Amino acid sequence: MAEHDDDVPARRGPTARVRVLRVAGDSAGSRADHVVVEEPLQVHVRHSGTVSLLGSTMRTPGHDHELAVGLAVAEGVVRSRDDVLEVRHCAGDLRYSESDVLVALAPHVEVDPSVLGRVAHPSSACGMCGRDHIDALLDQVPPVRADVVVAAEVLAGLPDAMSAQQAVFKRTGGLHAVALATAGGRLLAVREDVGRHNAVDKAVGVALLDGLRPDVLVVSGRVGFEIVQKAAMAGIPVLAAVSAPTSLAVDSARAAGITLAAFVRGGRMTVYAGEDRIRTDERPAL
């Protein structure tokens, strides 16, 4: 089989078409298939005339500006829309680059030098991989105080509502998704990426840039500490995951006052933290 086909473009946005051999029982044949694009992105910040690397990650191209802003929020560099003057594709030398995004910060923003370059592990699997002093990071997760109540049936329906808007996943089957929603169940935004943390950063970025005020963050897979930390930094009080949480995710959610519901699928869920924000018709003894 040829390694490529001139009639099949290598990449088109977040997906690429590749030639594959499809085997089904006794039959086999060559055909085109879609796969998710995974490429590196470096996020830079400009402050007081100096451009510095904030971090790097492997991501699915698309919504790069939102991803950059969301990462800046997660790292405590950006806290409000007024902190961001401009976001554009360019490298440290300010020349255009599809693999680099620059976030220009307002003069009043104070940047802690210790966060610069801290996210420097280009892995789509886990943005926290390789970091030391997790306990110190946990201490930096801010408390989330919000008088929000979400009906259990509303929360249970959000993963399906999110799935209905996963356009790239339907073509490739290879992306994580994140949704922002109101307590009443209205979807505000859906973002996809090859990395869970990237999808969260994209969602947080669009919320800040567009002035959205989400009550719920929905993630398509498992939830670890970093997802909880990003939700806390963005001030989102309810976190719903389709799959399992980690122990550190549970601990950090309880410490931050975040409602954490996991295994949210098939009309069921397990609430690990902040159950007072979940309204049910009845609470039978277990």
N, C-alpha and C positions, 0 to 999 in steps of 0.2 A: 504494500500500500504506500502511496506517495506521502511524503511528510507534510505537504500542503497542496492546496488546490488554488490556482490563480483566480478561480471564480468565487472562492469563499474568502471574504475579508477576514483578516486576523483579528481585528477589534472594531467594535462599533459601540462607543459609550461604555456602559458598565458590563457589557457582555462581549464575548468573542465567539466566532464560529470556527469550529475545528472539524477536521475529517476524522471519523471514528469507525471502528469495526463493530457493528452491532451483531451479537450472537444470541439467538433464541432457539434453544433446542438443537435440532439438526441443521438449521438454516443460519446463514451468516451473510452480511452484506455491508458495503461501505456506504456511509451517509454523513451528512453534516449535522453537527450538534452544537448546542450553546453551552458555554462554560462561563463562570464568573471571572471577571478581570481582577487581578490582584497586583497592585503596583505600589511602590513606596511614595510617601508624601512627607515632606519636611515642613514644619510650621515655625515661622520666624515672627518675632515681635520687634517693632521699631518704637523706641522710647528715647526722648531727649537726643535725637539725631543718631542713635546707635541701633544697629540691627543685630539681634541675638537669636540663636536657635532656641526655641522653646522645647521642641521634641520632634520625634519622627515615628512613623507607624506604617504598616502595610495596610492599604485600604482599597476599596472598590471606588474607582473614579466616579465623581458625581457629588454635588453638594459639598465640594471641598471647602468653600468659604465657611459654611456652617460647621463643618468638622473642625476647622481651625479655631473658630470662636468658641465652640463647645469645649475643646481641649483647654483653651485659655481660661474658661470658667472653672473647669475641673481642677486646674492648677492654682486657682485663687488669684490669677492675674487680672481677670475681667469679672466685674460684679454687676454691671448695669450697661444698658445700651449707650449711655453717655461716655463710657470708658473707651469706646471703639470709634476711631475717626474714619478708618478705611480698611477694607479687606480686599486683597487682590492677589492674583497669581504672579509671583516673582520670587527670585532667590535673594540671597544675602547681598548680591551685587546689584539688586533691583532690576535685573533683566527678566523678561517674561520666561516662566518655566512652568510646565504642566505638573511638575513634581514638587513644587514649592508654593507655599502660600504665606503672604506677609499680612500680619495684623498690626495696623498702625494705632498706637495707643494715644489717648488724650494726655496733655501735659500734667494733669492732676493725678494720674495713675502712678502709684509707687510699686516698683517691681522688686521682689525679693530675689536677689541673685542666686539663691540656693535652688530655685525652681527651674532656672534656665538649663536646658539640656537634660533635665532629670528623666523625662520620658524619651529615652534614646535606644530603645530596643525594638527594632523594626519587625515585630511579630503581630500577626493578625489575631493570634489566639488570646493574648492577655497583655494588656497595657501595663500591668504592674509587675510583670515578670522581671526578676533580677533586682528589684528594689529591696533595700534593707530597711530595718527599723519600722516594721509595719505598725507596731504599737504607737510609735510617734505620729505616724500618719493618721491612725485612728483617733488620736487626741485632737487632730486638726479638723475632723469632720464636724461641721456646725450643727447645732440642734435645729430641727424643723418644727415650727409651731404653726399649726393651721387647724382651724375648726371646720374640717371637711368630713362629711359623712357620705359614704358610697354604698348604695344598695348592693347586696351580694349578687343578685341576679344581673345587675348592670356590669359589675366587675367581671362576672363569669362570661359575659358576652363579648368583651373587648378583644380577646385573642382572635376570635372568628372575624370580627369586624376589621381588625388589622390585617389578617390573612387575605381578605378579599381585595385589599389594596396593594399586595405585594407583587407588583408587575414583574420585576426581574426574577424573583424566586419562582414564579410560575414558568418562566422560560428555562431556568437553569437548575432549580432545586438546591442552590448552593449559597444562600445568603441568610444572614440573621436580619431580623426586623425589630424596630422599636416604634411604638406609637405614643403620642401625647393625647390625652383625653381630659374632658371635664368630668366632674363628679356625676353629672347626669348621663354620661356615656357618649357624648359627642366627640368624635375624633377631630383633633386639631391638625395633626400632621403625622405622616408615616415615613420613616426613613429606613433604608436597607444598606447593609455593608457586609463584607466578608468577615469583619470583626465585630463582636458584640459591643465592645467599648467604643468603636468608631461610630456605630449606628446610634449609640446614646449621645455621643458628642454632636453628631449631625442634628439630632432632635433638639438637644439643648441649645445649639447654635441658632436654629431657626426660631426657637421660642424667644431668645433674647433679641435677635435682629428684627423680628416681626411683632414684638410686643405681645406674644401669646402668654397666657397664664394657665398652664395645665395643672390639674389636680392629681392626675394619674400618669405614671410612666409604665408602659407595657413592654416586656421583652420576650422574644420568641423562644429563648432557650433557658439555660440555667442562669442563676444570678450569684455572682461572687461579690467580694468586698468592694471591688472597684465600681461596680454598677451602683451599689448603695451609696458609695462616696460621691459619685457624680450626681445622683439624685439629690443628695443632701446639699451639695454645693449649688445646685440649681434651685433649691427650695421647693422641691416636689414632694408632697407628703405621703403619697401612696404609690407603692411599687408592686406590680403584678408580673409574675413570671410563669411561663408555660411549663418549665421544668423545675428542677430541684434547686434549693439554695445551699450555700456552703455554711459551715459553722460560723465563720468570720462575718459572712453577710448577715446572719441572724443577730450576732452580737452587735455589729455596727448599726443595724437598723434599730435595735432596741435602745442603744446608747443615744442615737440621734433623734429618736421619737418618730421614726418612719414606720408606716404600716407596710408590712411585707407579707404578701400572699403568694404562694408558690403552688405548682401543680394545678394551675388554673386552666382547666380543660374539662370538656364533657359535663359542664354544669357543676363541677366540684372544685374545691380549692382547700388548701391548708394554710391558715393564717399563723405566721410565726412571730409577728410583732405588731403592736398597735391595733389590736382587734377592736378597740372602741370606735374606730372609724368605719367599721363594717357593720351595716345594718341588715339584720335578718328578721324574718317574720317570727321566728322562734329559735331558741337555743336549747335543744334537748340535751339532757345529761349524757355524757359519753361513758 
